[in-house]
């Protein structure tokens, strides 16, 4: 009898045990995106500002200038995680005043392009920065102003052209 019980036990172990030892595996795949908090720039990646036709006689004297041209960089749908927007401007500076003037790459002589915030309280020459605090706002219209400027006078007719890049950092 003992022999039968041992055989039944052995059969039970051999038949039932492998199912106890069986295992399955599950692969877990995690995906997602971490996005930087930004704004949409509705004025586009390229903003063209026309300084218009200006009489050469406006630039006969030193420190003479054209009228200011106001333009905007529009930040829309800014993330509420953004506290500030920092813009750092870069381009080929004019030696007469690198803090506010960019060298004219056009054919007009003794002429530079001047860039400031729209109130004129901050010069925005090469490597100068402007910081905007959002205070919970999600839409910002950043006003800037620019004009043709002759530091030395004796401006000569021709074209005016300057390329300025605004590097934008969201803080």
Buried (B, 14 or more C-beta within 10 A) or exposed (E): EEEEEEEEEEEEEEEEEEEEEEEEEEEEEEEEEEEEEBBEBEBEEEBEBEBEEBEBEBBEEEEBBBEBBEBBBBBEEBEEEBEEBBBBBBBEBBEBBBEBBBBBEBEBBBBBBBBBBBEEEBBBBBEBEBEBEBEEEBEBEBEBBBBBBBBBEBBEEEEBBBEBEBEBEBE
